[in-house]
């Protein structure tokens, strides 16, 4: 059975090795010959199919390193060894067989001379067994990945997980679950403790629901009050499923719990509000006819407010999740990009490897762009806001837009006279306009006309736009258009009508978030067969545009040397990021001192260690990078500090004079920020 993973052969004497290779080739098995036992030991691994060795090659060799490797195999692995023995004579082979079985574990003995069919059959059997092990490894990896995703989902949703053994009534609860009932994560929390915490008025109903699930095996869903040890009354929602026993484990209930006190409080407030309104209506029966119309409006506004509140809560939750994902993804990209930059220098003469590294680097950059879209939707990215004339920005993009739409689409740009300035991040707005243009292009598969225009309009004040003057960018196409259902969902995160792999569903939601962050709005108008018109509204600014709003990019500083090597204290709680950053800095000639927390970094500064610069992550447990910078400057007032951050904006009132380095950063950005920080210190 063909398999790309090798079979190792150790047969240093005679023709055994060449014969084995020839026989394996006939059945399509890849093989590799080892020189001796040490060579075999160095080459065995989790991806080797099996090993074929001769008895005499093992007779006088030190097998302890090989035995140690066999003992260290992961739980899924039991690599097969096939030992070719001499024909039995008068010598007792039992000690040899016992020794090799103890040393190698999974051993099959074949006596020479052997028939080729017998040899091929034994090898094929060993390989089939090994392939089943590889399959078990894949299943184990998938299981671990699934558990990790479940843990992420539970954490993001503030859900507590629990399991109740129905035969013993033993309750196993997560720390979050215990916290929902007012107990610390390390506290004992039995089923009896849970029952005692249920509000006396809800306890009978709760126990009846549990009994019904046990009897009928239906899902368990209930809301009830619980009383915390300090007397506080809270509301919980419980959802669970009945899991029958499998002969090893007894019948059990597995579920999640969540604190719904805020929702219940809102519902109670709404109920009281309704009761108040009904009481007023009942008390003023004579005035009902006159007031029939201040009442309908009040109800309509209340419904709109409730719907708006639900949407805000939904988007806020998704935004928080997106921001958290972007933070973790930025950290991963930071490590990937740093290592790719360093690897590129190591293989500068290997053109093929360079192409592979460049491809991986471009993929990482696309991942960074995706996180920017997530952050734009969540409105958590830092914007470099400056006064810009939208008409000039659009005109400067003309060549890029022409290349992006192809020859089948006619592009018309109507910017008119110079538009008034508006405060915006030019890079982000360019990306937003490019997204709108690409969407229009995709909506015209058979070609058409795409028109971009800029004008100035006034808003009288709406729910989404304050009253005032706005610069409006209109992107119109003659494409297929959208129906009302699609249009209503167009700016939802991750919603897309494109096929899998052709769109993330974040383009319009990113533009929507960016517009709101710039105190503007995105509006969409469309109907099937009549195209789509997207309008981006941004407020007019009184700040005049400078002579050069956007400077030409400065030539990147060389990244293979530094002016003066410095001692840099690197602080990051993620070992992967800390190691990658250290390699980048050492590659530049700097000396690096690592610390995994703010407290450890302060110990380094107190101990008198020379430190020329502090480079710290912002988001760390127990002490943020901003708090560390403040504490560090009480010890060394002149110490330059660079704050590296994955996504979080600094809290209101924070020291904004500290330079920030946005993750994922490249080596040339690191060089630039370090040079500026050290220069500020010397001046």
C-alpha positions in Angstrom: 0.0 0.0 0.0 1.7 3.2 -1.2 2.5 5.7 1.5 4.8 8.8 1.4 6.1 8.2 4.9 9.3 6.2 5.0 10.2 2.8 6.2 13.6 2.7 7.8 16.0 -0.2 7.1 19.0 -1.2 9.3 20.9 -4.1 7.7 24.6 -3.3 7.6 25.8 -6.7 6.5 25.4 -8.6 3.3 22.6 -8.0 0.8 19.8 -7.8 3.3 19.3 -4.0 2.9 19.3 -4.0 -0.9 17.0 -7.0 -1.0 14.6 -5.3 1.5 14.6 -2.1 -0.6 13.8 -4.0 -3.8 11.0 -6.0 -2.2 9.5 -2.8 -0.7 9.7 -1.0 -4.0 7.7 -3.8 -5.6 4.8 -3.1 -3.3 5.1 0.7 -3.5 6.6 1.3 0.0 9.1 4.1 0.4 12.2 3.2 2.3 15.5 4.7 3.6 18.6 2.8 4.7 20.3 3.7 8.0 24.0 3.3 8.7 23.9 2.0 12.3 21.8 2.0 15.4 22.7 5.7 16.2 21.5 6.7 12.7 18.3 4.7 13.1 17.7 6.4 16.5 18.2 9.8 15.1 15.7 9.2 12.3 12.8 7.5 14.0 9.9 9.8 14.6 6.1 10.2 14.7 5.8 10.2 10.9 7.9 7.0 10.2 5.8 4.0 9.2 8.0 1.2 10.5 11.6 0.0 11.0 13.2 -3.2 9.5 16.4 -4.2 11.4 18.6 -7.3 11.4 19.2 -9.3 14.5 23.0 -8.9 14.2 22.8 -5.1 13.9 21.2 -4.9 17.3 23.3 -7.7 19.0 26.1 -5.6 20.4 24.7 -2.1 20.1 23.7 0.3 22.9 20.0 0.3 22.6 19.2 2.6 25.5 18.7 5.8 23.3 16.3 3.8 21.0 14.5 2.3 24.0 14.1 5.8 25.5 12.5 7.0 22.3 10.1 4.1 22.2 9.1 4.9 25.8 8.6 8.6 25.0 6.1 7.9 22.1 2.8 9.7 22.5 -0.2 7.7 23.6 -1.5 7.2 20.0 1.9 5.9 18.7 3.3 2.3 18.9 5.7 2.2 16.0 6.2 -1.3 14.6 9.7 -2.9 14.4 10.4 -5.9 12.1 13.5 -7.9 13.2 15.1 -10.3 10.6 16.6 -13.2 12.6 18.9 -16.1 11.6 17.5 -19.6 11.3 17.2 -21.1 14.8 20.0 -23.5 15.7 21.1 -24.9 19.0 21.4 -21.4 20.6 18.6 -20.4 22.9 17.0 -17.3 21.4 14.6 -16.6 24.3 16.9 -14.0 26.0 17.4 -12.2 22.7 13.7 -12.2 21.9 12.9 -11.0 25.5 15.5 -8.2 25.3 14.3 -6.9 21.9 10.6 -7.1 22.9 11.3 -5.1 26.1 13.4 -2.6 24.2 11.4 -2.0 21.0 7.8 -2.8 22.2 5.9 -3.6 19.0 8.2 -6.3 17.5 7.6 -8.9 14.7 10.3 -11.5 14.1 10.9 -12.9 10.6 13.4 -15.8 10.2 15.8 -15.7 7.3 15.7 -16.9 4.7 12.2 -15.8 4.1 9.8 -15.9 1.1 9.2 -12.5 -0.5 5.5 -12.8 -0.2 5.8 -13.4 3.6 8.1 -10.4 3.9 5.7 -8.1 1.9 2.7 -9.4 3.9 4.4 -8.7 7.3 5.5 -5.2 6.2 2.1 -4.4 4.8 0.4 -5.5 8.0 2.8 -3.3 10.0 2.1 -0.3 7.8 -1.6 -0.8 8.0 -1.4 -0.8 11.7 0.8 2.3 11.7 -1.7 4.1 9.3 -4.5 3.4 11.8 -2.3 5.0 14.4 -1.9 8.1 12.2 -5.6 8.2 11.8 -6.1 8.0 15.6 -3.6 10.9 15.9 -5.8 13.0 13.5 -8.9 12.2 15.5 -7.2 13.2 18.7 -6.0 16.5 17.2 -9.6 17.2 15.9 -11.0 16.4 19.4 -8.5 18.8 21.0 -9.3 21.5 18.5 -13.1 21.0 19.1 -12.6 21.3 22.8 -10.6 24.5 22.3 -13.3 26.0 20.2 -16.0 25.0 22.7 -13.9 26.7 25.5 -13.6 29.8 23.5 -17.4 29.9 22.8 -18.2 29.4 26.5 -15.8 32.1 27.5 -17.0 34.6 24.9 -20.6 34.0 25.9 -20.0 34.1 29.7 -21.5 30.6 29.9 -20.8 28.2 32.8 -20.6 24.5 31.9 -21.7 21.7 34.2 -22.4 18.0 34.3 -24.6 16.0 36.7 -24.2 12.3 37.3 -27.8 11.0 37.7 -26.8 7.9 39.5 -24.6 9.5 42.2 -25.9 13.1 42.0 -22.3 14.3 41.8 -22.1 17.7 40.1 -19.1 18.9 38.2 -19.1 22.7 37.5 -16.8 25.1 35.8 -15.5 28.2 37.6 -17.9 30.4 35.6 -20.8 28.2 36.6 -19.8 28.5 40.2 -19.5 32.3 39.9 -23.1 32.5 38.6 -24.2 31.1 41.9 -21.9 33.4 43.9 -19.1 30.9 44.7 -15.4 31.2 44.0 -13.8 29.0 41.3 -12.0 26.9 43.9 -14.9 26.5 46.3 -16.8 23.2 46.8 -20.0 23.3 44.9 -22.1 20.2 45.2 -25.6 19.4 43.8 -27.0 19.9 47.3 -25.3 23.3 47.5 -27.0 24.2 44.2 -30.4 23.1 45.4 -30.0 25.0 48.6 -29.2 28.2 46.6 -32.4 28.0 44.5 -34.9 30.6 45.7 -37.5 28.8 47.9 -40.4 29.9 45.6 -38.7 28.4 42.6 -37.2 25.2 44.1 -40.2 22.9 43.6 -40.6 24.0 39.9 -36.9 23.5 39.3 -36.8 20.0 40.8 -40.0 19.0 38.8 -38.3 20.1 35.6 -35.2 18.0 36.4 -37.5 15.0 37.1 -39.3 15.5 33.8 -36.0 15.5 31.9 -34.9 12.3 33.7 -38.2 10.5 33.0 -38.8 11.6 29.4 -35.2 12.4 28.3 -36.4 15.7 26.9 -34.2 18.8 26.9 -33.9 20.8 30.2 -34.7 24.5 29.9 -35.6 26.7 32.8 -35.1 30.1 34.4 -35.2 30.6 38.1 -33.9 32.8 40.9 -30.9 31.8 43.1 -29.8 33.3 46.4 -26.1 34.0 46.8 -24.3 33.4 50.1 -24.4 37.2 50.7 -28.2 37.2 50.3 -28.2 38.8 46.8 -30.9 37.4 44.5 -29.9 36.7 40.9 -31.6 35.1 37.9 -30.1 32.2 36.0 -31.0 30.5 32.7 -30.2 26.8 32.5 -30.1 24.7 29.3 -29.1 21.0 29.3 -29.5 17.7 27.5 -30.0 14.1 28.8 -27.0 11.9 27.9 -27.6 8.2 28.3 -24.9 5.9 29.8 -22.6 3.9 27.6 -21.6 1.1 29.9 -18.6 3.0 31.2 -20.3 6.2 32.3 -23.7 6.5 34.0 -26.7 8.5 32.7 -26.0 12.2 33.1 -27.2 15.7 32.3 -24.8 18.1 30.5 -25.5 21.7 30.1 -24.7 25.4 30.4 -25.8 28.2 32.7 -25.9 32.0 32.3 -26.7 35.0 34.5 -29.8 36.7 33.1 -30.3 39.2 35.9 -29.8 42.2 33.7 -32.3 40.9 31.2 -34.9 40.1 33.9 -34.4 43.5 35.4 -35.0 45.1 32.0 -38.1 43.0 31.5 -39.4 43.9 35.0 -38.8 47.6 34.3 -40.6 47.3 31.0 -43.5 45.4 32.7 -43.8 48.2 35.3 -43.7 50.8 32.6 -46.5 49.0 30.8 -48.5 48.7 34.0 -48.0 52.4 34.6 -49.1 53.3 31.1 -52.2 51.1 31.4 -53.1 52.6 34.7 -52.8 56.1 33.3 -55.0 55.1 30.3 -57.6 53.5 32.7 -57.6 56.5 35.0 -58.1 58.9 32.1 -60.9 57.2 30.1 -62.6 60.5 29.4 -59.5 61.8 27.8 -58.8 58.6 25.7 -60.3 59.9 22.5 -58.3 63.1 22.6 -55.1 61.4 23.4 -55.5 58.4 21.1 -53.1 59.8 18.4 -49.3 61.4 21.9 -50.2 57.4 22.9 -49.7 55.7 19.4 -46.6 57.7 18.9 -45.3 56.8 22.3 -45.9 53.1 21.7 -44.1 53.4 18.3 -41.1 55.2 19.8 -41.0 52.7 22.6 -40.9 49.8 20.1 -38.3 51.5 18.0 -36.2 52.1 21.1 -36.5 48.5 22.2 -35.6 47.2 18.7 -32.7 49.7 18.6 -31.5 48.5 22.0 -31.6 44.9 20.9 -29.6 45.7 17.8 -27.1 47.7 19.8 -26.6 44.9 22.3 -26.3 42.3 19.5 -23.7 44.4 17.6 -21.8 45.2 20.8 -21.5 41.6 21.6 -20.4 40.6 18.2 -18.0 43.6 18.2 -16.4 42.5 21.5 -16.0 39.0 20.1 -14.5 40.3 16.9 -12.1 42.5 18.8 -10.9 39.6 21.0 -10.4 37.4 18.0 -8.5 40.1 16.2 -6.2 40.6 19.3 -5.3 36.9 19.4 -5.0 36.7 15.6 -2.7 39.8 15.6 -0.4 38.0 18.1 -0.2 34.9 15.9 0.5 37.1 12.8 3.2 38.9 14.8 5.0 35.7 15.4 4.5 34.5 11.8 5.7 37.7 10.2 8.7 38.1 12.5 9.9 34.6 11.8 9.3 34.9 8.1 11.4 38.1 8.0 14.3 36.3 9.8 13.9 33.2 7.7 14.2 35.2 4.5 17.6 36.4 5.5 18.8 32.9 6.2 17.9 31.6 2.7 18.7 34.7 0.6 20.5 32.5 -2.0 17.7 30.0 -2.3 15.3 31.5 -4.9 12.7 28.8 -4.5 12.6 29.0 -0.7 12.5 32.8 -1.0 9.4 32.5 -3.2 7.7 30.2 -0.7 8.5 32.6 2.2 7.3 35.6 0.2 4.0 33.7 -0.5 3.6 33.0 3.2 4.4 36.6 4.0 1.7 37.9 1.6 -0.7 35.5 3.2 0.2 36.9 6.6 -0.3 40.4 5.3 -3.8 39.4 4.0 -4.5 38.1 7.5 -3.5 41.4 9.0 -5.8 43.2 6.5 -8.6 40.9 7.7 -8.1 41.8 11.3 -8.3 45.5 10.3 -11.7 44.8 8.9 -12.7 43.1 12.1 -11.5 46.0 14.1 -13.2 48.5 11.8 -16.5 46.6 12.3 -15.9 46.6 16.1 -14.8 50.2 16.0 -11.6 49.4 17.9 -8.9 50.4 15.6 -6.8 53.5 16.0 -7.4 56.0 13.2 -4.9 58.6 12.0 -7.4 61.4 11.5 -6.4 64.5 9.5 -8.2 67.0 7.2 -8.5 65.7 3.7 -10.4 66.9 0.6 -12.5 63.9 -0.6 -12.4 65.1 -4.2 -8.6 65.0 -4.2 -8.5 61.6 -2.5 -10.8 60.1 -5.1 -8.9 61.6 -8.0 -5.7 60.2 -6.6 -7.2 56.7 -6.6 -8.3 56.8 -10.2 -5.5 54.5 -11.5 -6.0 52.0 -8.7 -9.8 51.9 -9.3 -9.3 51.5 -13.1 -7.1 48.4 -12.5 -9.5 47.0 -10.0 -12.6 46.9 -12.1 -11.3 45.4 -15.3 -12.1 46.3 -18.9 -15.7 45.2 -19.0 -16.8 48.0 -16.6 -16.9 51.7 -17.6 -15.7 53.9 -14.7 -17.0 57.5 -14.4 -15.5 59.8 -11.7 -17.4 63.1 -11.1 -15.6 64.9 -8.3 -16.7 68.4 -9.4 -15.1 71.4 -7.7 -12.8 70.9 -4.7 -14.9 69.6 -1.8 -14.6 71.1 1.7 -12.2 69.3 4.1 -13.4 66.4 6.3 -11.5 64.7 9.2 -10.7 61.1 8.2 -8.1 58.4 8.1 -7.1 58.5 4.4 -5.8 54.9 4.3 -9.0 53.5 5.9 -11.3 55.6 3.7 -9.4 54.5 0.5 -9.9 50.9 1.6 -13.6 51.5 2.2 -14.1 53.1 -1.3 -12.1 50.3 -2.9 -14.4 47.8 -1.2 -17.5 49.6 -2.5 -16.0 49.6 -6.0 -15.1 45.9 -5.9 -18.6 45.1 -4.7 -20.1 47.0 -7.6 -17.7 45.3 -10.1 -18.8 41.9 -8.8 -22.5 42.9 -9.2 -21.9 43.5 -12.9 -20.6 40.2 -14.2 -21.6 41.1 -17.8 -20.2 44.6 -17.6 -21.8 48.0 -17.0 -21.2 51.5 -15.7 -19.7 52.4 -12.3 -20.0 56.0 -11.3 -18.2 57.7 -8.4 -19.2 61.2 -7.4 -18.5 63.7 -4.6 -20.9 66.4 -3.4 -21.8 68.4 -0.3 -25.2 67.9 1.4 -26.9 68.9 4.6 -28.6 66.7 7.2 -31.4 68.1 9.2 -30.7 65.6 11.9 -31.7 61.9 12.1 -31.1 59.0 14.4 -27.8 58.1 12.6 -26.7 61.6 11.5 -26.5 64.8 13.5 -27.7 68.0 11.8 -24.9 69.7 9.8 -22.9 69.8 6.5 -21.5 66.6 5.1 -19.3 65.5 2.3 -21.0 62.6 0.5 -19.3 60.0 -1.7 -21.7 58.2 -4.0 -20.7 54.8 -5.6 -23.4 53.7 -8.1 -23.5 50.8 -10.4 -25.9 49.3 -13.1 -25.6 45.8 -11.7 -28.0 43.1 -10.5 -29.1 45.0 -7.4 -30.4 43.6 -4.1 -33.9 42.7 -2.9 -35.2 44.1 0.3 -34.3 41.1 2.4 -30.6 41.2 1.2 -30.5 45.0 1.6 -31.6 44.7 5.2 -28.8 42.4 6.1 -26.1 43.9 3.8 -24.1 45.5 6.7 -24.4 42.6 9.1 -21.0 41.1 9.9 -20.1 38.0 8.0 -23.2 38.2 5.8 -22.3 37.8 2.1 -24.1 36.6 -1.1 -20.8 35.6 -2.6 -19.8 31.9 -2.8 -17.5 30.4 -0.3 -13.9 31.7 -0.5 -15.0 34.8 -2.6 -16.0 37.1 0.3 -15.6 37.4 4.1 -18.9 39.3 4.7 -16.9 42.1 6.5 -16.5 44.7 3.7 -19.8 46.6 4.2 -19.8 46.1 8.0 -16.2 47.5 8.1 -17.3 50.6 6.1 -20.3 51.0 8.4 -18.2 50.8 11.5 -15.6 53.2 10.0 -18.3 55.7 9.1 -19.7 55.7 12.6 -16.3 56.0 14.1 -15.8 59.2 11.9 -19.2 60.5 13.1 -20.7 59.8 9.7 -22.9 57.1 8.1 -23.2 54.6 5.3 -26.5 54.4 3.4 -27.5 51.8 0.8 -30.2 52.0 -1.9 -30.9 49.1 -4.2 -33.5 47.1 -6.1 -33.3 43.9 -8.3 -32.2 44.7 -11.8 -31.7 48.4 -11.2 -28.3 48.4 -9.5 -27.1 49.7 -6.2 -26.1 53.1 -4.8 -23.9 53.4 -1.7 -23.4 56.8 -0.1 -20.7 57.5 2.5 -21.5 60.6 4.6 -18.6 62.3 6.5 -19.0 65.6 8.4 -17.4 68.8 7.0 -14.5 70.1 9.1 -13.4 73.7 9.8 -9.7 72.6 9.8 -8.0 73.5 6.6 -6.0 71.0 4.6 -2.2 71.6 4.8 0.1 72.0 1.8 1.0 68.3 1.9 -1.7 66.3 3.6 -0.1 63.0 2.9 3.7 62.9 2.8 5.5 60.5 0.5 6.7 57.4 2.3 10.1 57.7 3.8 12.6 55.2 2.5 12.7 52.3 5.0 15.7 52.3 7.2 18.0 49.3 6.8 17.0 46.5 9.0 20.3 44.6 9.2 22.2 47.0 11.4 21.6 49.7 14.1 23.4 52.9 14.8 24.2 52.1 18.4 23.4 48.6 19.9 21.1 49.1 22.9 19.9 47.0 25.8 16.1 46.5 25.4 13.8 45.1 28.0 11.0 43.1 26.2 7.8 42.5 28.2 5.1 40.2 26.9 3.1 37.5 28.6 2.9 35.4 25.3 6.2 33.4 25.0 5.7 33.1 21.3 5.6 36.9 20.8 8.4 37.5 23.2 10.7 35.0 21.5 9.9 36.4 18.0 10.5 40.0 19.1 13.7 38.9 20.8 15.0 37.3 17.6 14.1 40.5 15.6 16.0 42.7 18.0 19.0 40.4 18.3 19.1 40.3 14.5 19.5 44.0 14.6 22.4 43.8 17.0 20.6 44.7 20.2 20.9 43.0 23.5 17.6 41.7 24.9 16.4 41.2 28.4 13.0 39.3 28.5 10.3 39.5 31.2 7.0 37.7 31.1 5.0 40.2 33.2 5.0 43.7 34.5 6.1 42.6 37.9 9.1 40.8 36.5 10.1 43.8 34.4 10.0 46.0 37.5 12.3 43.6 39.3 14.8 43.9 36.4 14.7 47.7 36.7 15.1 47.6 40.5 18.1 45.2 40.3 20.2 47.8 38.5 20.3 46.1 35.1 21.3 48.4 32.3 18.2 49.1 30.2 18.2 51.6 27.3 14.6 51.1 26.2 11.4 49.4 27.4 9.3 47.6 24.8 6.1 46.3 26.4 2.8 44.7 25.3 -0.3 46.7 26.3 -2.7 43.9 27.1 -1.3 41.8 29.9 -2.9 40.2 33.0 -2.6 41.9 36.4 -0.6 44.9 35.0 -1.1 46.5 31.6 1.7 47.9 29.6 0.5 51.4 30.3 0.6 50.7 34.1 4.0 49.2 33.7 5.3 52.3 31.8 4.1 54.6 34.6 5.7 52.4 37.3 8.9 52.1 35.3 9.3 55.8 34.9 9.0 56.3 38.7 12.1 54.1 38.9 13.9 55.5 35.8 12.3 58.8 34.8 14.2 59.1 31.5 13.6 55.5 30.3 12.1 55.5 26.7 9.0 53.3 26.4 7.3 51.8 23.3 3.9 50.3 23.8 3.0 47.4 21.5 -0.7 46.7 21.1 -2.8 44.3 19.1 -6.0 46.3 19.0 -7.1 48.0 22.2 -7.4 51.7 22.3 -5.8 53.3 25.3 -8.3 54.2 28.1 -9.6 57.8 28.3 -7.2 60.1 30.0 -4.1 57.8 29.4 -0.7 59.2 28.6 -0.8 59.5 24.8 2.8 60.7 24.6 4.0 57.1 24.8 4.8 55.8 21.3 2.6 53.0 20.1 3.6 50.1 17.8 0.7 48.4 16.1 0.8 44.6 15.9 1.7 42.8 13.7 4.7 45.0 13.0 7.7 44.3 10.7 11.4 44.7 11.5 11.7 48.0 9.7 8.9 49.5 11.8 10.7 48.2 14.9 13.9 49.9 13.7 12.1 53.2 13.1 10.3 53.3 16.5 13.4 52.3 18.4 15.6 54.9 16.7 13.0 57.7 17.4 12.6 56.6 21.0 16.4 56.6 21.6 16.8 59.9 19.7 14.2 61.5 21.9 16.1 60.4 25.0 19.4 61.9 23.7 17.8 65.2 22.9 
